[in-house]
Amino acid sequence: MAQQNTIQKNLLDEMGLSGLPPEEQERLLSKMTGVLLKKLFLETMERLKDADREIFKNMLDSEADLTEVEKFLQGKIENYDQILEGVSADFKEKMKNGIIN
């Protein structure tokens, strides 16, 4: 949880939003997180084989442990961690430039 708070604070700082009231920061973080998670999900689904997509879907439906899901994806998608970093970096850059869709 402390790491998540640090990441959120860094994101707010990078976006120049740390001076906003806490309620507004929370609202923006929630929206940004939602958009980023959708982008990560789509990228993940595009890279999985059909059979692995079904396994992944079942894991999500059964609310599998996050560590288990991440381990599965790391085993099925080559360079998974680097892909996530790339999607996240691209998202932050687009947010900074105001061109997120």
N, C-alpha and C positions, 0 to 999 in steps of 0.2 A: 504494500500500500504506500509506503514511503517513496518507493521508486516511481510509482504512478504519479504521486503528487509532484515530485521533482520534474518529471516529464511534462506534466501539465503546466507547471510554473515556467519551465524553459520555453514551451510553446507560446505561452502568453507573452513572455519577454520578447521572443523572436518576432512576434506579430505586432509588437508595440501596444499590446492591450493590457499590460499589467497595471496601468493607471485607472482602469475602469472600476466601477463599484463591483464588489464581490458577486452580487446577484447577476450582473451583466456578464462578468467573466464566466460564471457557471453556465449561464444560458448559451454563450458562444462556444464554450468547451463542449457542451453536450451536442450541439449541432455539428461542430467540426468532427467530433469523435464518430458520430453517426455516419457522416459522409465518408470518412476515412475507412471505417469498418466495411461499408458497402463496397468501396473500391478494392480493398484487400480481399473480400469475399469473391468478387467477380474475377479478380486476377487468379485467385486460387482455383476457382472452378474451371477456368479456361485451361489451366495447366494439368488438371487431373484427367486420367483416363475415365471412361464411362463407369467401369466397375468401381473404381476408387471414389468417384463422385457419389455413388450410391452408399458406399461405406461411410463417407464423410457426412452425408445427409443423415444417415442413421445415427451417427455419433452426436450430431447436433440435436436431432429429435429426442434422443435419450438423455440429453444434457450431460454428456460425458465430461470427465475431468479435463480442464483446459490443458494440463500438461500432457495428457494422453492424446488429445487432438493435435497439439503442436508436434509431438513426437511422430504421429502418423503422417502429418503433412511434410515434415522434414525428411521422412523416409520415402515419400512418394514424389516429391517435387525437388528436382536438382536445384541447388543454390537457393533453397527456400528463404533462408534468413536474409540473403542479399536482395532477393526479390522484394521482401517486405520492406527492407530499408529503402530500396529504390522507390517503391510506391509511396512510402511515407515522405521521403525527401521531395518527390515530385509534387505531392499534395501541399506540403509546406510552401514550396516555391510558388505554386499557383495561388495559394492563399495570400501570400505576400504581394503578389502582382494583381490580385483581385480578379482572377480569371477562372475560378472554380465553377464547375457546372454540376 
